[in-house]
Amino acid sequence: MIIERKEFLEQLINAKAHHLVKIITGIRRCGKSFLLFKLFKKHLIDSGIPQDHIIEINLENPIFKNLRNAILLDKYIRERIIKDNTQTFILIDEIQLVGKVLPPDIDISRVHPEDRENMYVTFHDVLNGLLNEDNVNIYITGSNAKMLSSDIATGFRGRSENIEVTPLSFSEFYPTIENQYEFPEIIRNYFIYGGLPECANLKTIDEKEKYLLNLVQTIYLKDILDRHHLHNDGLLDALTNTAMSMIGSLTNPNKLANAIISSGVYKANSTTVSKYLSYLEDSFLLLHAKRYDVKGKRYLSNTCKYYASDTGIRNARLNFRQNELSHLMENVIYNELRRRGYSVDVGIVEKVSTINNKKARTYYEIDFIATRASEKIYIQSAFNIPDNEKREQETCSLRQINDGFRKIVITGDAYEKTWRDENGIIFMGIKAFLLNTKSLDVL
Protein backbone atom coordinates (compact mmCIF):
# COMPACT_ATOMS: atom_id res chain seq x y z
CA MET A 1 0.00 0.00 0.00
CA ILE A 2 1.26 3.48 -0.90
CA ILE A 3 0.94 5.77 2.11
CA GLU A 4 0.46 9.36 1.04
CA ARG A 5 2.51 11.57 3.36
CA LYS A 6 0.30 14.54 2.57
CA GLU A 7 1.46 16.78 5.40
CA PHE A 8 5.14 16.44 4.56
CA LEU A 9 4.57 16.49 0.81
CA GLU A 10 2.77 19.80 1.20
CA GLN A 11 5.76 21.18 3.12
CA LEU A 12 8.10 20.15 0.28
CA ILE A 13 5.80 21.69 -2.32
CA ASN A 14 5.50 24.97 -0.43
CA ALA A 15 9.28 25.11 -0.05
CA LYS A 16 9.77 25.24 -3.83
CA ALA A 17 9.32 29.00 -3.64
CA HIS A 18 12.23 29.38 -1.21
CA HIS A 19 15.71 29.80 -2.71
CA LEU A 20 17.26 27.78 0.08
CA VAL A 21 18.69 24.31 0.59
CA LYS A 22 15.74 22.22 1.80
CA ILE A 23 17.01 19.71 4.39
CA ILE A 24 14.74 16.70 5.00
CA THR A 25 15.77 14.95 8.21
CA GLY A 26 14.47 12.08 10.31
CA ILE A 27 15.24 8.64 11.61
CA ARG A 28 16.32 5.94 9.19
CA ARG A 29 13.45 4.14 7.44
CA CYS A 30 10.85 6.78 8.30
CA GLY A 31 10.13 7.36 4.61
CA LYS A 32 12.35 10.32 3.64
CA SER A 33 13.59 8.75 0.40
CA PHE A 34 10.11 7.62 -0.64
CA LEU A 35 8.76 11.08 0.09
CA LEU A 36 11.46 12.78 -1.97
CA PHE A 37 12.04 10.38 -4.88
CA LYS A 38 8.52 9.04 -5.32
CA LEU A 39 5.88 11.41 -3.99
CA PHE A 40 7.66 14.73 -4.54
CA LYS A 41 9.14 13.67 -7.87
CA LYS A 42 5.66 12.63 -9.05
CA HIS A 43 4.38 16.07 -8.06
CA LEU A 44 7.17 17.71 -10.08
CA ILE A 45 6.43 15.66 -13.20
CA ASP A 46 2.67 16.17 -12.83
CA SER A 47 3.28 19.93 -12.56
CA GLY A 48 5.20 19.98 -15.85
CA ILE A 49 8.86 19.66 -14.83
CA PRO A 50 10.71 17.65 -17.56
CA GLN A 51 12.44 14.44 -16.44
CA ASP A 52 15.85 15.78 -17.51
CA HIS A 53 15.36 18.73 -15.13
CA ILE A 54 15.33 16.39 -12.13
CA ILE A 55 18.75 15.20 -10.89
CA GLU A 56 18.42 12.26 -8.47
CA ILE A 57 21.34 11.05 -6.38
CA ASN A 58 20.94 8.30 -3.77
CA LEU A 59 24.26 8.22 -1.94
CA GLU A 60 23.43 4.87 -0.30
CA ASN A 61 23.29 3.29 -3.75
CA PRO A 62 26.68 1.82 -4.77
CA ILE A 63 26.20 3.38 -8.23
CA PHE A 64 26.72 6.81 -6.66
CA LYS A 65 29.42 5.84 -4.17
CA ASN A 66 32.05 7.92 -5.99
CA LEU A 67 29.88 11.00 -5.43
CA ARG A 68 30.56 10.79 -1.69
CA ASN A 69 33.56 12.90 -2.71
CA ALA A 70 32.45 16.57 -2.53
CA ILE A 71 34.44 17.67 -5.60
CA LEU A 72 33.12 14.83 -7.76
CA LEU A 73 29.58 15.51 -6.54
CA ASP A 74 29.86 19.15 -7.63
CA LYS A 75 31.20 18.17 -11.06
CA TYR A 76 28.48 15.55 -11.60
CA ILE A 77 25.65 17.97 -10.80
CA ARG A 78 26.98 20.92 -12.79
CA GLU A 79 27.34 18.76 -15.91
CA ARG A 80 23.62 17.95 -15.70
CA ILE A 81 22.06 21.33 -14.94
CA ILE A 82 19.93 22.46 -17.87
CA LYS A 83 20.53 26.10 -18.74
CA ASP A 84 17.06 27.35 -19.69
CA ASN A 85 14.10 29.09 -18.08
CA THR A 86 12.86 25.95 -16.30
CA GLN A 87 14.09 25.08 -12.83
CA THR A 88 16.39 22.12 -12.35
CA PHE A 89 15.55 20.17 -9.18
CA ILE A 90 18.48 18.52 -7.40
CA LEU A 91 17.39 15.67 -5.09
CA ILE A 92 20.14 14.11 -2.94
CA ASP A 93 19.56 11.31 -0.45
CA GLU A 94 21.71 10.91 2.73
CA ILE A 95 23.94 13.95 2.16
CA GLN A 96 25.88 13.28 5.39
CA LEU A 97 27.71 10.48 3.51
CA VAL A 98 29.58 13.08 1.45
CA GLY A 99 33.06 13.52 2.87
CA LYS A 100 35.22 16.60 2.71
CA VAL A 101 38.09 16.48 0.23
CA LEU A 102 41.26 18.47 -0.39
CA PRO A 103 41.54 19.92 -3.92
CA PRO A 104 44.46 18.28 -5.76
CA ASP A 105 46.20 21.59 -6.45
CA ILE A 106 46.59 22.48 -2.74
CA ASP A 107 49.69 21.47 -0.79
CA ILE A 108 48.30 21.35 2.74
CA SER A 109 51.80 21.35 4.23
CA ARG A 110 52.28 24.91 2.95
CA VAL A 111 49.10 26.14 4.66
CA HIS A 112 49.14 27.52 8.19
CA PRO A 113 47.71 24.90 10.61
CA GLU A 114 44.92 27.26 11.71
CA ASP A 115 43.77 27.65 8.09
CA ARG A 116 44.04 24.05 6.91
CA GLU A 117 40.45 23.05 7.69
CA ASN A 118 39.20 25.84 5.41
CA MET A 119 41.11 24.35 2.46
CA TYR A 120 38.83 21.32 2.27
CA VAL A 121 35.73 21.24 0.07
CA THR A 122 32.61 20.06 1.91
CA PHE A 123 29.07 19.36 0.80
CA HIS A 124 28.16 22.74 2.31
CA ASP A 125 30.51 24.39 -0.17
CA VAL A 126 29.03 22.40 -3.04
CA LEU A 127 25.42 23.26 -2.24
CA ASN A 128 26.16 26.90 -1.38
CA GLY A 129 27.86 27.22 -4.75
CA LEU A 130 24.91 25.64 -6.56
CA LEU A 131 22.56 28.15 -4.93
CA ASN A 132 24.34 30.84 -6.92
CA GLU A 133 23.08 29.24 -10.13
CA ASP A 134 19.87 30.53 -11.66
CA ASN A 135 16.84 28.23 -11.66
CA VAL A 136 18.29 25.61 -9.28
CA ASN A 137 16.15 24.09 -6.51
CA ILE A 138 17.90 21.84 -3.99
CA TYR A 139 16.41 19.17 -1.70
CA ILE A 140 18.58 16.89 0.44
CA THR A 141 17.91 14.25 3.07
CA GLY A 142 19.95 13.31 6.13
CA SER A 143 19.56 10.85 9.00
CA ASN A 144 21.62 12.81 11.48
CA ALA A 145 20.17 15.50 13.73
CA LYS A 146 23.46 17.41 13.39
CA MET A 147 21.86 18.49 10.13
CA LEU A 148 19.71 20.76 12.30
CA SER A 149 22.43 22.13 14.53
CA SER A 150 24.11 25.49 14.62
CA ASP A 151 26.98 23.85 12.72
CA ILE A 152 24.78 23.21 9.71
CA ALA A 153 23.28 26.70 9.94
CA THR A 154 26.80 28.09 9.88
CA GLY A 155 27.77 25.79 7.03
CA PHE A 156 24.89 26.97 4.86
CA ARG A 157 25.28 30.57 6.03
CA GLY A 158 21.60 30.88 6.86
CA ARG A 159 20.56 29.63 3.42
CA SER A 160 18.78 26.45 4.49
CA GLU A 161 15.49 25.31 6.00
CA ASN A 162 14.61 22.08 7.76
CA ILE A 163 11.70 19.71 7.24
CA GLU A 164 11.71 16.93 9.84
CA VAL A 165 9.95 13.75 8.72
CA THR A 166 8.69 11.39 11.40
CA PRO A 167 7.42 7.80 11.32
CA LEU A 168 3.72 7.49 10.50
CA SER A 169 1.34 9.30 12.80
CA PHE A 170 -1.61 7.27 13.97
CA SER A 171 -3.87 9.15 11.54
CA GLU A 172 -1.61 7.94 8.71
CA PHE A 173 -1.28 4.44 10.16
CA TYR A 174 -5.00 3.87 10.79
CA PRO A 175 -6.06 3.55 7.10
CA THR A 176 -3.46 0.81 6.54
CA ILE A 177 -5.32 -1.56 8.88
CA GLU A 178 -8.03 -3.83 7.49
CA ASN A 179 -11.60 -3.07 8.53
CA GLN A 180 -12.23 -6.23 10.54
CA TYR A 181 -10.08 -5.05 13.45
CA GLU A 182 -11.55 -3.10 16.36
CA PHE A 183 -9.96 0.12 17.63
CA PRO A 184 -8.38 -1.34 20.82
CA GLU A 185 -6.50 -3.91 18.74
CA ILE A 186 -5.43 -1.28 16.18
CA ILE A 187 -4.10 1.16 18.77
CA ARG A 188 -2.29 -1.65 20.59
CA ASN A 189 -0.67 -2.64 17.28
CA TYR A 190 0.52 0.96 16.83
CA PHE A 191 1.79 1.27 20.39
CA ILE A 192 3.84 -1.94 20.15
CA TYR A 193 5.03 -1.96 16.52
CA GLY A 194 5.22 1.76 15.88
CA GLY A 195 4.87 3.72 12.67
CA LEU A 196 7.77 2.92 10.34
CA PRO A 197 6.08 2.75 6.90
CA GLU A 198 7.54 -0.60 5.82
CA CYS A 199 6.57 -2.16 9.14
CA ALA A 200 3.03 -0.80 8.87
CA ASN A 201 2.61 -2.54 5.51
CA LEU A 202 3.57 -5.94 6.91
CA LYS A 203 0.57 -8.11 7.75
CA THR A 204 1.61 -10.53 10.48
CA ILE A 205 3.03 -9.97 13.96
CA ASP A 206 5.92 -12.30 13.15
CA GLU A 207 6.84 -10.25 10.08
CA LYS A 208 6.71 -7.00 12.03
CA GLU A 209 8.88 -8.31 14.85
CA LYS A 210 11.48 -9.76 12.48
CA TYR A 211 11.62 -6.49 10.52
CA LEU A 212 12.09 -4.32 13.61
CA LEU A 213 14.60 -6.66 15.26
CA ASN A 214 16.67 -6.69 12.08
CA LEU A 215 16.69 -2.88 11.94
CA VAL A 216 17.88 -2.39 15.50
CA GLN A 217 20.55 -5.08 15.14
CA THR A 218 21.97 -4.08 11.76
CA ILE A 219 21.36 -0.37 11.17
CA TYR A 220 20.66 2.05 14.00
CA LEU A 221 23.42 1.42 16.51
CA LYS A 222 25.85 0.37 13.78
CA ASP A 223 25.38 3.81 12.21
CA ILE A 224 26.38 5.45 15.50
CA LEU A 225 29.39 3.21 15.99
CA ASP A 226 30.64 3.85 12.46
CA ARG A 227 29.95 7.59 12.46
CA HIS A 228 31.69 8.27 15.76
CA HIS A 229 34.37 5.56 15.49
CA LEU A 230 33.28 3.95 18.75
CA HIS A 231 34.82 0.70 19.93
CA ASN A 232 32.78 0.15 23.09
CA ASP A 233 29.66 -1.15 21.42
CA GLY A 234 28.64 -2.99 24.59
CA LEU A 235 28.33 0.24 26.57
CA LEU A 236 26.27 1.83 23.78
CA ASP A 237 24.03 -1.26 23.80
CA ALA A 238 23.61 -1.10 27.57
CA LEU A 239 22.83 2.61 27.56
CA THR A 240 20.31 2.26 24.73
CA ASN A 241 18.51 -0.56 26.52
CA THR A 242 18.51 1.31 29.83
CA ALA A 243 17.24 4.58 28.34
CA MET A 244 14.60 2.80 26.26
CA SER A 245 13.37 0.90 29.32
CA MET A 246 12.99 4.20 31.22
CA ILE A 247 10.87 6.15 28.73
CA GLY A 248 8.72 8.66 30.55
CA SER A 249 10.77 8.42 33.76
CA LEU A 250 12.82 11.26 35.18
CA THR A 251 16.51 10.60 34.75
CA ASN A 252 19.90 12.13 33.98
CA PRO A 253 23.31 10.87 32.79
CA ASN A 254 24.45 10.11 36.32
CA LYS A 255 21.38 7.97 37.08
CA LEU A 256 21.76 6.13 33.78
CA ALA A 257 25.46 5.49 34.45
CA ASN A 258 24.65 4.11 37.90
CA ALA A 259 21.97 1.85 36.43
CA ILE A 260 24.48 0.44 33.94
CA ILE A 261 27.12 -0.05 36.65
CA SER A 262 24.62 -1.82 38.90
CA SER A 263 24.03 -4.40 36.16
CA GLY A 264 27.63 -5.45 36.79
CA VAL A 265 28.54 -5.80 33.13
CA TYR A 266 29.95 -2.44 32.01
CA LYS A 267 31.72 0.48 33.60
CA ALA A 268 30.20 3.87 32.88
CA ASN A 269 30.46 7.48 33.95
CA SER A 270 28.15 10.44 33.47
CA THR A 271 30.49 12.14 30.98
CA THR A 272 30.58 9.18 28.60
CA VAL A 273 26.87 8.51 29.06
CA SER A 274 26.06 12.15 28.27
CA LYS A 275 28.12 11.94 25.08
CA TYR A 276 26.48 8.69 24.00
CA LEU A 277 23.02 10.11 24.71
CA SER A 278 23.80 12.95 22.31
CA TYR A 279 24.69 10.37 19.66
CA LEU A 280 21.37 8.58 20.19
CA GLU A 281 19.52 11.88 19.84
CA ASP A 282 21.57 12.88 16.78
CA SER A 283 20.36 9.67 15.14
CA PHE A 284 16.75 10.43 16.13
CA LEU A 285 16.48 7.25 18.20
CA LEU A 286 15.83 9.19 21.41
CA LEU A 287 14.16 12.53 22.08
CA HIS A 288 14.16 14.38 25.37
CA ALA A 289 11.83 16.68 27.26
CA LYS A 290 13.20 19.21 29.74
CA ARG A 291 11.69 19.62 33.19
CA TYR A 292 9.94 22.94 33.85
CA ASP A 293 8.82 24.46 37.14
CA VAL A 294 5.42 26.02 36.36
CA LYS A 295 5.19 28.35 39.35
CA GLY A 296 8.91 29.11 39.49
CA LYS A 297 8.91 29.71 35.71
CA ARG A 298 12.27 28.12 35.19
CA TYR A 299 13.84 24.99 33.77
CA LEU A 300 15.34 22.45 36.16
CA SER A 301 18.65 21.23 34.84
CA ASN A 302 19.11 18.15 37.00
CA THR A 303 16.67 15.76 35.28
CA CYS A 304 14.69 15.22 32.09
CA LYS A 305 12.63 12.50 30.42
CA TYR A 306 13.56 10.53 27.31
CA TYR A 307 11.16 9.18 24.72
CA ALA A 308 11.62 6.92 21.71
CA SER A 309 11.03 8.49 18.31
CA ASP A 310 9.25 5.26 17.37
CA THR A 311 7.75 2.86 19.90
CA GLY A 312 8.28 -0.12 17.59
CA ILE A 313 12.03 0.46 17.57
CA ARG A 314 11.99 0.90 21.33
CA ASN A 315 10.11 -2.34 21.90
CA ALA A 316 12.28 -4.28 19.47
CA ARG A 317 15.37 -2.95 21.22
CA LEU A 318 14.00 -4.51 24.43
CA ASN A 319 13.00 -7.69 22.56
CA PHE A 320 9.32 -6.87 23.15
CA ARG A 321 9.62 -7.58 26.88
CA GLN A 322 8.34 -4.28 28.31
CA ASN A 323 5.11 -3.45 26.50
CA GLU A 324 3.39 -1.41 29.21
CA LEU A 325 0.60 0.28 27.28
CA SER A 326 0.36 3.23 29.68
CA HIS A 327 4.01 4.17 29.08
CA LEU A 328 3.73 3.55 25.35
CA MET A 329 0.64 5.78 25.15
CA GLU A 330 2.55 8.56 26.89
CA ASN A 331 5.38 8.16 24.35
CA VAL A 332 2.94 8.30 21.43
CA ILE A 333 1.29 11.45 22.81
CA TYR A 334 4.71 13.10 23.15
CA ASN A 335 5.61 12.26 19.54
CA GLU A 336 2.25 13.50 18.26
CA LEU A 337 2.61 16.83 20.06
CA ARG A 338 6.05 17.38 18.54
CA ARG A 339 4.75 16.44 15.11
CA ARG A 340 2.04 19.09 15.45
CA GLY A 341 4.67 21.74 16.00
CA TYR A 342 4.66 22.01 19.78
CA SER A 343 7.79 22.21 21.88
CA VAL A 344 7.20 19.75 24.69
CA ASP A 345 8.45 19.91 28.28
CA VAL A 346 7.53 17.91 31.36
CA GLY A 347 6.25 19.97 34.26
CA ILE A 348 6.38 20.21 38.00
CA VAL A 349 4.00 22.31 40.09
CA GLU A 350 4.25 23.12 43.77
CA LYS A 351 1.41 23.04 46.29
CA VAL A 352 1.92 24.81 49.60
CA SER A 353 -0.17 23.65 52.57
CA THR A 354 -0.22 24.65 56.22
CA ILE A 355 -0.02 21.79 58.70
CA ASN A 356 0.24 22.59 62.45
CA ASN A 357 1.11 26.17 61.59
CA LYS A 358 3.97 25.00 59.41
CA LYS A 359 4.17 25.28 55.66
CA ALA A 360 4.49 22.01 53.80
CA ARG A 361 5.41 21.79 50.13
CA THR A 362 4.20 19.01 47.85
CA TYR A 363 5.30 18.67 44.22
CA TYR A 364 3.13 17.21 41.48
CA GLU A 365 4.22 16.09 38.03
CA ILE A 366 2.60 17.31 34.82
CA ASP A 367 3.19 14.87 31.98
CA PHE A 368 3.48 17.50 29.24
CA ILE A 369 3.58 21.25 28.77
CA ALA A 370 3.00 21.80 25.05
CA THR A 371 3.95 25.24 23.77
CA ARG A 372 3.50 26.71 20.29
CA ALA A 373 3.99 30.47 19.84
CA SER A 374 1.77 32.09 22.50
CA GLU A 375 -0.26 28.89 23.02
CA LYS A 376 0.33 26.64 26.00
CA ILE A 377 -1.47 23.43 26.98
CA TYR A 378 -1.02 21.30 30.10
CA ILE A 379 -1.59 17.62 29.33
CA GLN A 380 -1.87 14.48 31.44
CA SER A 381 -1.71 10.99 29.93
CA ALA A 382 -3.96 8.50 31.74
CA PHE A 383 -4.41 5.10 30.15
CA ASN A 384 -7.32 4.19 32.41
CA ILE A 385 -9.60 6.20 34.75
CA PRO A 386 -11.94 3.62 36.25
CA ASP A 387 -13.35 5.74 39.08
CA ASN A 388 -13.50 9.17 40.71
CA GLU A 389 -10.53 8.44 42.95
CA LYS A 390 -8.34 7.83 39.91
CA ARG A 391 -9.74 10.93 38.23
CA GLU A 392 -8.86 13.04 41.27
CA GLN A 393 -5.36 11.59 41.23
CA GLU A 394 -4.81 12.29 37.53
CA THR A 395 -6.07 15.88 37.73
CA CYS A 396 -4.39 16.87 41.00
CA SER A 397 -1.40 18.51 39.34
CA LEU A 398 -3.59 20.37 36.84
CA ARG A 399 -5.75 21.78 39.63
CA GLN A 400 -2.69 23.42 41.18
CA ILE A 401 -2.14 25.62 38.11
CA ASN A 402 -3.83 28.99 38.33
CA ASP A 403 -3.22 30.45 34.86
CA GLY A 404 -5.78 30.52 32.07
CA PHE A 405 -4.19 28.01 29.70
CA ARG A 406 -6.07 24.84 28.76
CA LYS A 407 -5.70 21.70 30.85
CA ILE A 408 -6.38 18.34 29.19
CA VAL A 409 -6.40 14.71 30.28
CA ILE A 410 -5.95 12.26 27.40
CA THR A 411 -7.22 8.83 28.31
CA GLY A 412 -6.92 5.40 26.74
CA ASP A 413 -10.67 5.32 26.12
CA ALA A 414 -11.97 5.15 22.55
CA TYR A 415 -14.81 7.61 23.12
CA GLU A 416 -14.91 10.36 20.51
CA LYS A 417 -16.56 13.25 22.37
CA THR A 418 -14.65 15.44 24.78
CA TRP A 419 -16.10 16.69 28.04
CA ARG A 420 -15.17 19.07 30.88
CA ASP A 421 -15.33 18.50 34.59
CA GLU A 422 -16.35 21.05 37.22
CA ASN A 423 -12.80 22.47 37.27
CA GLY A 424 -12.79 23.16 33.54
CA ILE A 425 -10.38 20.29 32.83
CA ILE A 426 -10.99 18.71 29.44
CA PHE A 427 -11.11 14.92 29.03
CA MET A 428 -10.33 13.49 25.59
CA GLY A 429 -10.03 9.89 24.40
CA ILE A 430 -6.86 8.77 22.65
CA LYS A 431 -8.82 7.95 19.49
CA ALA A 432 -10.20 11.47 19.19
CA PHE A 433 -6.80 12.98 19.95
CA LEU A 434 -4.79 10.95 17.46
CA LEU A 435 -7.19 10.60 14.52
CA ASN A 436 -8.05 14.30 14.32
CA THR A 437 -4.82 16.21 13.75
CA LYS A 438 -6.68 19.40 14.72
CA SER A 439 -8.14 17.92 17.90
CA LEU A 440 -6.38 20.43 20.15
CA ASP A 441 -7.12 23.39 17.90
CA VAL A 442 -10.91 23.12 18.10
CA LEU A 443 -11.27 22.93 21.90
N, C-alpha and C positions, 0 to 999 in steps of 0.2 A: 504494500500500500504506500502510495506517495503521500507524505504528510506535508501539507502546505504551511510553511512557516510565515504566515501572512504578516504578523507583526514585525518580524525582522526583515522580511522582504520589502515591506513598506519603508523601513528605515534606510535600506540600501538604495531604494529608488529615489527617495527624497534627497539623499546625499549626492546624487548626480550633479546637482546645481552648485555644489561646493567645490571650489578648486583647491582641494586638500587631499592628502593621502588618507583614504578611509581604511582604518585598521579594525578588522573583525577578529575578536578574541573569544576565547572560551575553552573549556576543558576538551581534551581529545575525545573524539567520537560524538560530540554533541550536535553535529550536523553543519559545521561551518563550510566545509567543502561542497556539500550538496546544495546548500543555500547559495553559494557563490557561483559554482560551475553549472548547476542545473537550473535552479529557480530564477536566479538573477540573469543568467545568460539567456534563458528563454524569454524573459521580459525584454532584454535588449533586442533580440532578434524580432520579437513580435512588434516592437516599437520602431523597427525599420533600420537598425544598425546592421550593416553588412558583416558577414562572417569574418572577412579578412580585416575588419576593424576591431576584432576581439582577440587579444593576445592572452593565451592561457598557459600558465606555468605551474605545474604541481611539483614542488621541490622534493616531495617524498617519493616521486616516481623515478626509478633509476634512469629513465631516458633523459631527465633534466639534472642529473647529479652534477654534471660539470658546471651548471649555472649556480651552484652553491658558492662559486667564486664571484665576488662582487663585480670585478672588472668584466668578466665574461658575461655576466647577467646584463650589465649595461649595454654591451656590444650587441647581444642577441636581441634585446628589446628595440634598440634604436634602428636596427636593420629592418624591423618589421612595422614601424610606425608609418602609417599612410599619411602623406602630406596633402591633404585636401580640406574641405570645409566641414567634414564629418568627424566627430570625435572618435579617437581610438581608445578603447577600454583595455587597460592592462590589469589582468586578474592573476595574482600570485598567491599560491597556497603555501603556508608554513614558512614565512619569510625569515624566521629566526634561524633557519638552517643555513642561511647565507653567511659565510665567514668573511672577515676583513682580509684584505690582501694588499701587499706592498707592490706598487707599480714597478715594472722591471727596470725602469731607467733611474731609479732612486737607490743610491748607496747609503743605506741606513747608518753605516759606521761613520759617515761624514756629517750626520745630523746630530745636533745637540740632544742629549738624553731627554731633556724636558719637552722637546718638540717631536720626538720620534713617533709617539702615538698618533699625532695629527697627519703623519705621512701615509698612513694606511687608508685605503678606500673601503668604506663600509656600505651596507645596504641603505643606510640613511643618505649617504652621499649620492648614491645611484638614484634614489627616488626623489630627493630634493632637486637633482639636476633635471630629471624628467618633468618635474612640475614647471620648469621654465619653458617647456615646449608648448606650442599652441595646440589646442584641441586634444589634450591628453587627460584621461580620467583614470585614476589609480585606486584599485582595491586590493588589499592584502589581508591574509589571515595569519594568526599566530596563536600558539597554545601556551604561551608564557605570559603571566600577568605583568612581567617587566615591560611588556609592550605598552602598559598603561602608565608606567612610572614617570617621574620627573626626568629620568634619563632619556626616555623616548621622546618626551616633549622637547627636551633640549636638542636631541638628535635631529628632529624634524623642524626645529626652530619655530614652533608654534603653528606649523602648517599641516597638522593632522587632526583627525577626530576619531573617536573610538565608538564601536558598536559591539557590545558584549552579547554574545549568543549563549544561551543556557540550554540544558537539556529540556525536553518537552515539558511544558506546563501541564497541569491536569486537564485544562480545557482543550489542549491539543491532543493529549493522550486518550481522553475519553472516547472520541469517535473511532479509535482504532480497535475498540473492544466490541465483540459480537453481542448482539442484542439479548441473547438468552441469559446473560449474567446480571445479577442484581447489584445495586450500588455498593453495598458493604463489601462484596467480593471484589468489585472493580477498584475501590479505593485501597483495599488491602493489597491488591496486586501492585498498585502504584507506590504505596508506601515501601513495600519490600523490594521490588525490582526496579524502581526508579523510572526515569524518563529518557534514557538514551534512545534515540530513534530506532537503531537497529534492534535493540532489545525489545522495544515496544512491538515491533513487527513479528517477533517470534511467538509461536502459538503455545508451546508447552512450557511448564515450569522447568522441566529438565533442560530444555534448550536455553531458557533465560539464565539459569544458574551457570551452565557451562560457559555461556558467552561472557557473563560478568566475571567469573572466576579467571577466565583466560585473559581478560583485559587487565585485571589488577596484578596478575602474575607476570605478564609479558610486556606491558606498555607503561603504565603510569609511574611506578617507582623506578623502573629501568630508565625512563626519561630523565628523572631527577639525578640518578646516579651518574649517568653519562654526561649530563649537562654540567654538573658541578664537580665531576671527577672525584666522586666519593668512593671510598674503599670499605667503609663500615656499613655495609648494607644491612647487617643485622640490627644495628641501632636504629636505622631509618625504619625498618620493618616494625620494631618494637614501639617506636614513637607513633607511627601511623596507626597501629592497632589500638594503642592506649588512647590516643586522641579521638579516634573513631568510636571507641566504646564509651566515651564520656561526652558525646554530643548533648548540648543543652545543660551541661553542668559547669559551674564556675570553676575555673582552673587558671594556672599560669605556668610558665616554663619550669619553675622550681618544683611545683606539685607534680608535674608530668615526669620530671627527672626522678623524683623520689619514688613515683609509682613504678618506673622502669627498674630502678635499683632494687626495689623490694621484691621484684620477680626473681632476682638472683641470677639473671642471665647476662645482663649487660651493665656496664658502668656508664653513667650519664651525668652531665652537669647542666645547669640552667643555661649557660652560654651556648653550648652545642645544641641543646634542645631548641632554644630560641632561633638559632640559625636554621635548623632543619624545619622548624615550623614555617619559617618564611619561604623555604623551598616548596613546601606542600601548598602554601597559599599561592605562590607564583605559578604553580601548575594547576591551579583552580580545584585541587582536591578538597581543600579545607577553606572555609570562610570564617571570619570571626566577628563577634559583636562586642563592642566596648560596654562597660558598665557605667551607668549614669545615675547620679544622685538627683532625684527630681526636685526635692525641696532645697538642697544645697546648690543646685544648678551647676554641677561640675562633674567631670569624668573622674572615675576612680581607677588609678593606674595599676592596682595590685592584681586584679583578676579580670577575666573576660570569659566568654563562652565561644566554643567552636561548633560549627555545623558543617555537614558534608554538602558539597555542591550537588550531589546526586545520591539519594538514599540507597539505590541499587548498588552503587560502587561501595558505599559504606558497609552494607550488609554482606556483600561478597568478600570484602576485606576481612570481615569477622567470621567468614564461612557460614553465614546465615544462622549464627548462634544467638544473637541478641536482637530479636525482632520485636521489641516492646513498641506497640502501636502508639502509645501516648507520646513517647520520645520522637518517634518517626513523624507523627503528625506535627509536632512542634517544629521539626526540621523543615518539613514541607511548607509550613506557614512562613517561616523565615525566608526560604528561597522565593516564595511567591511574592512576598513584600518587596524584596530586592528587585525582582523582575519588573514589578510595577513602578519602579523608579524611586522607592523610598530608601533612605538611609536608615539602618536598623540598629538600635542599641538595646541592651537589656537594662532594666531599671531597678532602682531601690528607692523605697519611700519610708520615711521615718514617722512613727507615731509616738507622741509624747503623752504619757499618762501620769497621774498623781496617785501614788499608793503610800498611805501612812505619812502624808505630807512630804513625800519625797518623789521627785520626778523619775520616771522610769521610761527608757527608750526601747521601742521595739521596731525592728526593721522588716519590711515586707518586700518580696521580690515581685517585679513586674516582668512578665515574659518578654514583651517587646515594646519599645517606643519607636514608632515609625514616623519619620519626618520627611516631608517633601515640600520645599519652599517654606511658606508660612504655615503649612498644615502639619498637625501633630496628632497622632492617634496612639492611645494606650491599649495594648492588646494582651489578653490572657488566652492561653491554649489549654483547653480542658477536654480531654477525650471523652469523659463520662461525668454527668452530673445527675446522679440518681435521686437526690433528695435535697431538701432545703439546707441541711447542714453542709453538704458539699458545695452548694451554691454560695452560701455565706463564706465558706473557706476560699473559694475561687475569686470572689469579688472583694475580699478584704483589702487587698493592696489598692485596688482601684478606688475604693471608698475613702482612702486617705488623701487622695489628690483633690485639691480644691480649685484647680483652674478650669477653664471652660472647654477644654479640648475633649473630643469624643473618647469614650471608654467602651471597649468591645470585648466580649467573651466569645471565642470561636470554639464550638463544641464538636465532638465527633458524631453528632446526630445528623441524619440525612434530611431533616425538615428544611423546607425551602423558604419559609417566611421568618423574618426577623421579628423580635419583640423587645420591649424595654421593661425593666423592672421599676420599682418605686424610686430607685435612686438615679434613674436615667441611664443605667448601664444597658447597652445593647447586647442581645444574645443572637448569635448567627450560627447556623449549621455549617459544617465543613463543605458540604455539597454546594450550598448557595455561595459560599465564599470563593471556592476554587473555580466553579464553572462559569461564573459571571465575572469577567475581568474588571468590571466597573462596580463590583459589589460594594466597595468602600466609598465610592464616589457618590452614590445615590442615597446614602443614609442621611 
